[in-house]
């Protein structure tokens, strides 16, 4: 005996709903996988950032120590040579030379010339 039409329709509707649920399940699994991958990448970037920050701080500290050492060496050399320290208040300032103003002779205007001044 062939199945009745209402029974066939119900079976088709149920099958369509099952296909939709299967598709949603696949989509959810795919999105969860993408989320997990994105989280791993973000964690790796955070770790790399932290390592870079530590390296930069160490480099900065080394440069500051080197600068301090160089300043001490310069100060020691200045004291040994009796030279005043740069930017010291006792440092003599060289007088600035005042440029001499050039004298400009007034040239008389000829006939028909226009004075632009």
URSUL-V284491 format. One record per residue. N is the residue number from 0. SS is DSSP state (helix for helix, strand for strand, loop for the rest). OMEGA is omega in degrees with one decimal (NA if undefined). D_FIRST is the distance of its C-alpha to the first C-alpha in Angstrom with 1 decimal. Layout:
BEGIN
{{N SS OMEGA D_FIRST} {N SS OMEGA D_FIRST}}
END
This chain:
BEGIN
{{0 loop -178.9 0.0} {1 loop 179.9 3.8} {2 loop -179.2 6.5} {3 loop -177.3 8.9} {4 helix 179.5 12.2} {5 helix 179.7 14.5} {6 helix 179.2 12.8} {7 helix 178.5 13.1} {8 helix 179.2 16.6} {9 helix 178.9 17.6} {10 helix 179.2 16.7} {11 helix 179.1 18.7} {12 helix 179.3 21.5} {13 helix 179.8 21.7} {14 helix 179.0 21.8} {15 helix 178.2 24.5} {16 helix 178.8 26.5} {17 helix 177.8 26.3} {18 helix 179.1 27.7} {19 helix 178.1 30.4} {20 helix 177.5 31.3} {21 helix 178.5 31.5} {22 helix 178.4 33.8} {23 helix 178.5 35.9} {24 helix 177.1 36.3} {25 helix 179.9 37.5} {26 helix 179.4 39.8} {27 helix 178.1 41.2} {28 helix 179.8 41.9} {29 helix 179.6 43.5} {30 helix 176.7 45.7} {31 helix 177.5 46.7} {32 helix 178.2 47.7} {33 helix 179.0 49.8} {34 helix 179.3 51.4} {35 helix 178.2 52.3} {36 helix 179.2 53.8} {37 helix 178.3 55.7} {38 helix 177.9 57.1} {39 helix 178.7 58.3} {40 helix 178.9 60.0} {41 helix 177.7 61.6} {42 helix 179.1 62.9} {43 helix 178.6 64.3} {44 helix 178.0 66.0} {45 helix 179.1 67.5} {46 helix 178.5 68.8} {47 helix 178.4 70.3} {48 helix -180.0 71.9} {49 helix 178.5 73.4} {50 helix 177.9 74.8} {51 helix 179.6 76.2} {52 helix 179.4 77.8} {53 helix 179.4 79.4} {54 helix 178.8 80.8} {55 helix 178.8 82.1} {56 helix 178.3 83.9} {57 helix 178.5 85.4} {58 helix 179.0 86.6} {59 helix 180.0 88.0} {60 helix 179.3 89.9} {61 helix 179.6 91.3} {62 helix 178.0 92.5} {63 helix 178.3 94.1} {64 helix 178.2 95.9} {65 helix 178.6 97.0} {66 helix 179.5 98.3} {67 helix 177.8 100.2} {68 helix 178.5 101.8} {69 helix 178.0 102.9} {70 helix 177.3 104.4} {71 helix 178.2 106.3} {72 helix 179.7 107.6} {73 helix 179.9 108.7} {74 helix 177.7 110.4} {75 helix 178.4 112.1} {76 helix 179.3 113.4} {77 helix 178.9 114.6} {78 helix -180.0 116.5} {79 helix -178.2 118.0} {80 helix 179.8 119.2} {81 loop -179.8 120.3} {82 loop 176.7 118.0} {83 loop 179.4 116.7} {84 loop 177.3 113.0} {85 loop 179.9 111.1} {86 loop 176.2 110.5} {87 loop -179.3 113.3} {88 loop -178.0 115.5} {89 loop -178.1 118.6} {90 loop -179.0 117.4} {91 loop 179.4 119.7} {92 loop 178.9 118.2} {93 loop 179.1 119.5} {94 loop 179.0 121.0} {95 loop 179.1 119.1} {96 loop 177.4 121.1} {97 loop 178.7 121.5} {98 loop 178.7 121.2} {99 loop 178.6 124.2} {100 loop 178.1 123.6} {101 loop 178.2 124.6} {102 loop 179.5 127.0} {103 loop 179.5 125.8} {104 loop 175.4 128.5} {105 loop 177.9 128.1} {106 loop -178.2 128.2} {107 loop 178.6 129.6} {108 loop 176.8 127.4} {109 loop -177.9 128.5} {110 loop 177.1 128.8} {111 loop -179.7 125.4} {112 loop -177.4 123.4} {113 loop 177.5 120.9} {114 loop -177.0 121.0} {115 loop -175.3 117.4} {116 loop NA 118.3}}
END
